[in-house]
């Protein structure tokens, strides 16, 4: 069984962006394999933190399902919270049969490089201005590419502990750069905010662990990367940044909602206004769409904006559809795992820290992605959050167990 989990964990990230719905293959096989737990009944040794993580996923599923039933929303809306529920048996399987570490780390690096290779072909050869690799949307491709890049960044520390560390460090660095390049050429501006935040987290971690010299080197690298992304020939960053500024000015001065930024600002304002009708439980997806159609019929909302089924912001979308309670549940899904990974980063042994660092970056990425898009209303968005979270947590727990066992053996030998 560890061989199967190892292959699935590798394929999950390696195929995520280069093959249509490639992220689903590894996740589906892991889910099916988790059925073996019913008759094998391995000793899981669940701890309090494991139960908290499972409870958070169950809370997200139960609240969103109950709220959808309350508002009479379409049953297809169940698909997204259902992914959180299905991640629970996968976590139990991975806790029982942890995959080999190299499967996870090589998978995220290869996945970032494969997705960017396909996107570069679309960008250069096919002349597609905003490539989307094997996904259906440039925004979500760019965000997932950036996510894989930041997970690869966390893997550099793991690579430094390996026997062939130079080769592994080169692979992880290549994955990091590829993920960032993929995000840049996708033109998905919201994902670019991740870079300074995650690199600062990485730099601070290095500074605490190895000294200020390493922290300074990491911050220097951040400065160089940001400068290169802006000044390299044909880089879309300066153009996209200038367009964003111009579109904000048009919205403020003219009320222009025909631009990408203008549409977002209008959708955010609309969602915030509608959320006041039912602040605690929201108005549901059906109510949200009905209210938007009514406003459009009155000429108070543009036809294009009224056709969108979400608010292009995870937090406002949760607030208007599921209310304050739904927003708190969403924040719990992101912040409680963040707190668990952050605590492990401070207190775990060296071998476990790369997984904790990657978990922190995973949660931070989604907290930032959610500011400018609704990541969790699409299959790729919710799957690339909850399944990597389970994979990282299971491997973190395995490294903690190994460290504890090593300490016990060391203590017995010293007597």
CORJODA-V20948 format. One record per residue. SS is DSSP state (alpha for helix, beta for strand, coil for the rest). PHI is phi in degrees with one decimal (999 if undefined). OMEGA is omega in degrees with one decimal (999 if undefined). Layout:
# CORJODA-V20948
[[SS;PHI;OMEGA] [SS;PHI;OMEGA]]
This chain:
# CORJODA-V20948
[[coil;999;176.1] [alpha;-58.7;176.8] [alpha;-63.6;179.5] [alpha;-67.0;179.5] [alpha;-63.6;178.3] [alpha;-62.7;-180.0] [alpha;-64.5;-177.5] [alpha;-65.4;179.5] [alpha;-63.9;177.1] [alpha;-64.4;-175.9] [alpha;-65.1;-178.0] [alpha;-53.5;-178.5] [alpha;-84.2;-175.0] [alpha;-62.8;-178.0] [coil;-100.1;-168.8] [coil;-55.7;-173.4] [coil;-113.2;-175.9] [coil;-94.1;-179.5] [coil;-127.9;179.0] [coil;-56.0;-176.7] [coil;53.4;-178.4] [alpha;-61.1;178.9] [alpha;-65.6;-177.1] [alpha;-76.1;-173.9] [alpha;-62.7;-179.7] [alpha;-61.1;-179.4] [alpha;-64.0;-178.5] [alpha;-66.5;179.8] [alpha;-64.9;176.8] [alpha;-61.3;179.7] [alpha;-63.3;179.3] [alpha;-64.0;-179.2] [alpha;-67.4;-179.5] [alpha;-65.0;176.6] [alpha;-63.2;179.2] [alpha;-66.4;179.3] [alpha;-63.6;-176.9] [alpha;-67.0;179.9] [alpha;-111.8;177.0] [alpha;-78.1;176.6] [coil;46.6;177.6] [coil;-70.5;176.8] [coil;-75.5;-176.5] [coil;-91.5;-179.7] [coil;57.2;-177.6] [coil;-61.5;176.3] [coil;-105.1;-176.4] [alpha;-58.7;-179.0] [alpha;-65.3;177.3] [alpha;-60.8;-178.0] [alpha;-67.4;176.9] [alpha;-63.5;179.7] [alpha;-64.2;178.4] [alpha;-63.6;180.0] [alpha;-61.9;179.2] [alpha;-65.3;178.0] [alpha;-63.9;179.7] [alpha;-66.1;178.2] [alpha;-61.3;179.3] [alpha;-59.7;179.8] [alpha;-63.8;-174.5] [alpha;-66.9;-178.4] [alpha;-66.1;-177.6] [alpha;-65.2;178.3] [alpha;-66.7;179.4] [alpha;-62.3;-179.1] [alpha;-67.8;177.4] [alpha;-65.0;177.4] [alpha;-66.0;179.3] [alpha;-60.0;-175.7] [alpha;-93.5;179.7] [coil;66.6;179.7] [coil;-72.0;178.4] [coil;-57.7;-177.2] [alpha;-65.5;178.7] [alpha;-65.1;177.1] [alpha;-66.0;179.6] [alpha;-69.9;-175.4] [alpha;-54.5;-172.7] [alpha;-70.5;177.6] [alpha;-64.8;178.1] [alpha;-61.4;178.6] [alpha;-61.0;178.2] [alpha;-65.9;177.8] [alpha;-65.2;-177.4] [alpha;-67.8;178.2] [alpha;-71.6;-177.2] [alpha;-64.9;177.7] [alpha;-61.9;176.2] [alpha;-65.4;176.6] [alpha;-60.4;-179.4] [alpha;-62.9;178.1] [alpha;-63.2;-177.8] [alpha;-70.9;174.4] [alpha;-67.6;-179.4] [alpha;-76.8;-176.4] [coil;-131.8;-176.3] [coil;-62.5;176.8] [coil;-75.5;175.1] [coil;-69.2;-176.4] [alpha;-55.9;-176.3] [alpha;-63.2;179.5] [alpha;-65.6;-180.0] [alpha;-66.0;-172.6] [alpha;-69.5;177.6] [alpha;-68.4;179.9] [alpha;-63.0;-178.3] [alpha;-67.8;-179.8] [alpha;-68.3;179.9] [alpha;-66.3;177.5] [alpha;-61.5;177.7] [alpha;-64.7;-178.1] [alpha;-69.2;-179.0] [alpha;-65.2;178.5] [alpha;-63.5;-179.7] [alpha;-69.9;176.5] [alpha;-60.0;178.7] [alpha;-66.7;179.9] [alpha;-66.2;177.6] [alpha;-64.5;176.6] [alpha;-62.8;177.3] [alpha;-64.3;-176.1] [alpha;-71.9;-173.7] [alpha;-91.3;-174.4] [coil;-82.8;-177.5] [coil;-85.7;177.8] [coil;59.4;175.0] [coil;-85.0;-173.4] [coil;-63.8;178.7] [coil;-129.0;-176.7] [coil;-64.9;-179.5] [coil;-130.5;-179.5] [coil;51.8;-177.2] [coil;-97.1;177.0] [coil;-92.5;-178.8] [coil;-108.0;-173.7] [coil;-154.7;-177.6] [alpha;-63.9;-179.1] [alpha;-64.2;-176.1] [alpha;-74.3;172.8] [alpha;-63.2;-179.2] [alpha;-59.4;-179.2] [alpha;-68.0;-180.0] [alpha;-68.1;175.6] [alpha;-60.7;177.1] [alpha;-62.9;178.6] [alpha;-59.8;179.3] [alpha;-63.3;176.7] [alpha;-64.4;-179.6] [alpha;-72.1;175.0] [alpha;-66.6;175.7] [alpha;-65.0;177.0] [alpha;-59.2;177.5] [alpha;-62.9;-179.1] [alpha;-71.9;178.4] [alpha;-61.5;178.5] [alpha;-67.1;176.2] [alpha;-61.2;-178.2] [alpha;-60.5;-178.0] [coil;-67.1;-179.6] [coil;-97.8;-175.1] [coil;-89.6;-178.6] [coil;-62.8;177.4] [coil;-98.5;-169.0] [alpha;-66.3;-178.2] [alpha;-64.6;179.2] [alpha;-65.7;179.8] [alpha;-66.7;178.7] [alpha;-64.2;177.0] [alpha;-63.1;178.9] [alpha;-63.5;-177.7] [alpha;-68.2;177.5] [alpha;-65.5;177.2] [alpha;-62.1;177.3] [alpha;-64.0;178.6] [alpha;-61.8;-179.3] [alpha;-65.2;179.6] [alpha;-63.0;179.1] [alpha;-60.7;179.4] [alpha;-68.6;178.7] [alpha;-62.8;178.2] [alpha;-58.9;178.3] [alpha;-65.0;-178.3] [alpha;-63.1;-176.2] [alpha;-72.9;176.0] [alpha;-72.7;-178.8] [coil;74.6;-177.9] [coil;-83.5;-170.6] [alpha;-63.8;-177.9] [alpha;-60.1;-179.4] [alpha;-70.9;-177.9] [alpha;-67.9;179.2] [alpha;-64.7;-178.8] [alpha;-66.5;-170.3] [alpha;-57.5;-178.8] [alpha;-62.3;-178.0] [alpha;-65.9;-177.5] [alpha;-68.5;179.1] [alpha;-69.1;174.9] [alpha;-66.0;177.3] [alpha;-59.4;179.3] [alpha;-62.2;-179.3] [alpha;-64.7;179.3] [alpha;-63.6;177.8] [alpha;-61.9;177.9] [alpha;-62.4;-179.8] [alpha;-62.8;179.4] [alpha;-67.6;-174.0] [alpha;-88.7;-172.7] [alpha;-119.6;179.0] [coil;111.8;-174.3] [alpha;-65.1;-179.6] [alpha;-60.9;178.9] [alpha;-68.3;178.3] [alpha;-63.9;178.0] [alpha;-63.1;178.8] [alpha;-63.8;179.8] [alpha;-66.8;178.4] [alpha;-67.3;175.6] [alpha;-63.8;177.0] [alpha;-62.3;177.0] [alpha;-57.1;-179.1] [alpha;-61.3;-179.9] [alpha;-64.0;-178.4] [alpha;-63.1;179.4] [alpha;-64.0;179.2] [alpha;-65.2;-179.8] [alpha;-63.6;-179.0] [alpha;-62.8;-177.8] [alpha;-91.2;-170.0] [alpha;-101.3;179.0] [coil;-62.4;178.8] [coil;-58.8;177.9] [coil;68.1;176.6] [coil;-67.2;179.6] [alpha;-79.4;-173.9] [alpha;-61.8;-178.3] [alpha;-62.0;179.8] [alpha;-65.8;-178.6] [alpha;-66.3;177.8] [alpha;-66.1;179.7] [alpha;-64.7;178.1] [alpha;-62.7;179.7] [alpha;-60.6;179.4] [alpha;-61.8;-179.5] [alpha;-62.8;-178.8] [alpha;-69.8;175.0] [alpha;-62.7;179.6] [alpha;-63.5;178.2] [alpha;-64.0;-179.9] [alpha;-67.3;-177.7] [alpha;-70.5;-174.2] [alpha;-87.7;-173.7] [alpha;-118.9;-174.7] [coil;69.5;-176.3] [coil;-72.1;178.9] [coil;-114.2;-179.9] [coil;-88.9;-178.7] [coil;-92.0;-179.9] [alpha;-61.4;179.8] [alpha;-68.3;178.8] [alpha;-60.2;177.5] [alpha;-63.1;179.6] [alpha;-61.4;-178.7] [alpha;-62.2;177.8] [alpha;-67.0;178.9] [alpha;-66.0;178.5] [alpha;-64.3;179.7] [alpha;-63.4;179.9] [alpha;-63.6;180.0] [alpha;-63.1;179.7] [alpha;-64.5;178.7] [alpha;-64.9;-178.0] [alpha;-68.6;-178.6] [alpha;-65.3;-179.3] [coil;-73.6;-179.0] [coil;-68.1;179.5] [coil;-134.5;-169.8] [coil;-63.2;-172.7] [coil;-87.5;-176.9] [coil;-114.8;177.5] [coil;75.8;-177.5] [coil;-112.7;178.0] [alpha;74.5;179.4] [alpha;-66.0;-179.2] [alpha;-62.6;178.4] [alpha;-64.4;179.1] [alpha;-61.0;-178.7] [alpha;-69.2;178.7] [alpha;-63.4;-179.3] [alpha;-65.9;179.6] [alpha;-66.8;178.7] [alpha;-64.5;178.7] [alpha;-65.2;178.5] [alpha;-65.4;178.8] [alpha;-66.2;179.1] [alpha;-65.1;178.7] [coil;-85.7;-179.2] [coil;78.8;-178.8] [coil;-94.9;-178.5] [coil;-146.7;-179.3] [coil;-63.5;-179.2] [alpha;-59.2;-178.5] [alpha;-64.8;-179.6] [alpha;-64.1;-178.1] [alpha;-68.5;-178.0] [alpha;-82.9;-179.2] [coil;-71.9;-177.8] [coil;-90.0;179.0] [coil;-139.1;-175.1] [coil;-96.4;-178.3] [coil;55.7;175.3] [coil;-162.1;-174.8] [alpha;-58.3;-174.2] [alpha;-75.1;178.0] [alpha;-70.1;177.7] [alpha;-64.6;177.0] [alpha;-65.3;-177.3] [alpha;-64.3;-175.9] [alpha;-73.8;-177.1] [alpha;-88.1;-173.9] [alpha;-115.8;175.4] [alpha;80.1;179.7] [alpha;-59.4;178.4] [alpha;-60.8;178.8] [alpha;-66.6;177.3] [alpha;-64.0;179.3] [alpha;-65.7;177.5] [alpha;-65.3;177.0] [alpha;-61.6;178.9] [alpha;-62.6;176.8] [alpha;-62.1;179.8] [alpha;-61.4;-178.2] [alpha;-97.5;-171.4] [alpha;-85.3;-179.8] [alpha;-67.3;173.6] [alpha;-59.9;177.6] [alpha;-59.0;179.6] [alpha;-65.3;179.3] [alpha;-66.1;178.8] [alpha;-67.2;-179.6] [alpha;-65.0;177.7] [alpha;-64.8;178.2] [alpha;-64.8;179.3] [alpha;-64.4;-179.1] [alpha;-79.6;-167.7] [alpha;-116.0;-175.8] [coil;-85.3;176.0] [coil;-68.5;-174.8] [alpha;-57.6;-177.4] [alpha;-66.1;-177.9] [alpha;-90.4;-172.8] [alpha;-64.3;177.4] [alpha;-58.5;179.0] [alpha;-70.5;177.0] [alpha;-65.0;178.7] [alpha;-62.8;178.2] [alpha;-64.5;177.1] [alpha;-63.9;176.2] [alpha;-61.3;-178.5] [alpha;-66.5;176.8] [alpha;-57.6;-178.3] [alpha;-67.0;179.2] [alpha;-63.0;178.6] [alpha;-56.9;-177.2] [alpha;-71.3;174.6] [alpha;-61.2;-179.6] [alpha;-80.8;178.1] [alpha;-54.9;-175.2] [coil;-66.6;179.4] [coil;-72.5;-173.4] [coil;-124.1;176.8] [coil;-154.8;177.6] [coil;-105.6;-177.5] [alpha;-63.2;-169.0] [alpha;-88.9;174.4] [alpha;-100.8;178.3] [coil;-121.0;-178.3] [alpha;-56.5;-177.9] [alpha;-63.3;-177.9] [alpha;-67.2;-177.0] [alpha;-71.3;-179.5] [alpha;-67.3;-178.7] [alpha;-76.2;170.2] [alpha;-97.2;-167.9] [alpha;-75.2;-177.9] [alpha;-74.4;172.0] [alpha;-60.7;177.3] [alpha;-61.4;179.1] [alpha;-67.3;-179.4] [alpha;-63.5;-179.4] [alpha;-67.7;-178.5] [alpha;-66.1;179.7] [alpha;-63.1;-179.9] [alpha;-72.1;174.2] [alpha;-60.8;-179.9] [alpha;-63.9;178.4] [alpha;-63.5;178.7] [alpha;-66.0;175.9] [alpha;-65.3;178.4] [alpha;-64.3;179.3] [alpha;-63.7;179.0] [alpha;-65.5;178.3] [alpha;-65.2;178.8] [alpha;-63.7;178.7] [alpha;-65.0;178.3] [alpha;-64.9;179.2] [alpha;-65.0;178.8] [alpha;-63.6;179.1] [alpha;-63.5;179.4] [alpha;-66.4;179.0] [alpha;-69.2;-179.1] [alpha;-71.3;-177.7] [coil;-80.5;-179.1] [coil;-78.6;999]]
